[in-house]
């Protein structure tokens, strides 16, 4: 069964800069690499 995930792209429009929020992974796979914020959610978890 596929698992649900959620991700976000944070794009501030302050001073008209081209910036995107990234986080550094703490777990494998790709530990230490930059990625978009996100993760797995439980079946009945509210995403708000």
Secondary structure, DSSP 4 states (H G I P E B T S, - for coil): -PPPEEE------GGG------EE--SSSSTT-EE-SEEE--TT----
